[in-house]
Amino acid sequence: MTPSDFLERHGLAENPFRGEEARCDDVFARMGGADSTADPHGVHHADFEKIAGDLRRPSSSVVFGEKGAGKTAIRLQLERRIAGFNKANPDRKVLLIPHDDLNALLDRVHERTPGKSVLESLQQVRLVDHVDAVLHAVTPRVIDAVLDRRLSPEIDLGDDPRKTLRKAEASVRHDLLLLQAVYDRAEQAPLRTRMLRRTLRVGASRGRLMAGVLAVVAPLGIAGGASLFYTYAPEDWRTPTAILALAGVIAVYLLYLLWLVWGEGFLLRRPGRRLRRQVRVIARAEASYAASLRLLPRASRDASILPMTDSDEARYAMLDRLWRVLAAFGYAGGVLVVDRVDEPTLVSGDPDKMRAVIWPMMNNKFLQQPRLGVKMLLPVELRHALFRESSAFFQEARLDKQNMIERLEWTGPMLYDLCEARLAACAKPGTAGPTLMELFEPDVSRQDVIDALDRMHQPRDAFKLLYRLLGDHCAQVTAGEERWRIPRHTLQNVVKQETERLSQLYRGVRPA
């Protein structure tokens, strides 16, 4: 018998238990995980409501879980919850900010610390690097929408973001221009600064305007003065000294013109260099920063405004500017989701490296921001590292206020209900599909199945158990026997084998 025959007999369109990764699991999407058309009553972990919190007042959560415990599934369900909330509350939307691809951030930090090992480089990661990464993740998306470019995942800024910004206060437009100059992507950043300034109708500063007028008027004045001098001045006034004086005036004008074109840009190279040194998440050159800064109003170039040191105050001020800009488009806050921290190439699951990357964010001020909820979905190895920290670390992190969940735990009954939901999601159209117990012989009790699932501890391994049960049963039965239920001895054998597999996995002697 083939598994397809078994599934067909029970009215299932596909195998409910073959998915192992939530991002690629079509069954999970139909249950309400990632598909926007999915059933809104999808199955959630018992702690999901605590993790999600009240989106009207985004809050932080720190969650630890084993591989396969459903952290990525929770992230996808958070995305769906936020999408539904935004649809119902268009004037108080919440912006989802994924912080789950740390490769670019870590690669650039490693490049900026040459001659050091990977661990030593990652130990140089700062809280401000993560804040810069958040600003760099959002700002280009906003600029793309305003400039009508399709270069990044779209952000909902309404039908006409340009019109919205032009109606906004001048301070909001200046905030966006400053954010673009510092946190836009490297490609054509100065050109985008110029385009954005034109779009927002932010004119040059009064000083630059007067300098431009002087650059145009001065040569007309010099030419007119020279013409009048040679036309009406007495012959004895036309001495070499007068000619030298005229040449001197022309030379001063040319020097002024040279300064206007190159001098200011040269002076801005220094703040550009400092920006490049401190904003490590973007691969921009100092000349690119200088060119963008030159297009800003002079007040926006102040050293106290730009993030030119490792102080976090300038970054929090930049975040405030971002929220002021987004408020013009109906956003009241955001949710930052930290996930997959064990996957970057430079980390590769090493607990010490994960600790170096994540610990800077264990900061009460960062986690308790009024408009940003930080959802940290972390591997359980970091829980072990956390409990070895000092009381000073706990005082700084204040995890007692961060909705901390020490371990994503799944009981046998929870896994049973989850498997039942997956069976229903895979039922053929117009049918209810089988219950989980209808897949087993009558001598297998409900408690037997619950106990077997309880020994798997988490969804991924529960699905592996049931997938293997279907496969082993079909391999032992011919198509003509028509034995459409799994017997007790098959359940016992597979549970024993899967339990041994998990034991070897936890001891590190088995890959999966």
Secondary structure, DSSP 8 states (H G I E B T S, - for coil): --HHHHHHHTTBSS-TT----GGG-HHHHHTTSS-TTS-TT----TTHHHHH--TTS---EEEEE-TTSSHHHHHHHHHHHHHHHHHH-TTSEEEEEEE---HHHHHHHHHHSTTS-HHHHHTT--HHHHHHHHHHHHHHHHHHHHTT--SS------S-HHHHHHHS-HHHHHHHHHHHHHHS-STTHHHHHHHHHHHHT----HHHHHHHHHHHHHHHHHHHHHHHHHHHS-GGG--HHHHHHHHHHHHHHHHHHHIIIIIHHHHTHHHHHHHHHH-TTS---HHHHHHHHHTS-GGGG-TTTS--SS-HHHHHHHHHHHHHHHHTTTEEEEEEEE--TT-STTTTT-HHHHHHHHGGG--HHHHT-SSEEEEEEEEHHHHHHHTTS-HHHHHHH-GGGTTEES-----HHHHHHHHHHHHHHTB-TT-----SGGGB-TTS-HHHHHHHHHTT-SHHHHHHHHHHHHHHHHHTS-GGG---SB-HHHHHHHHHHHHHHHHHHHHTSS--
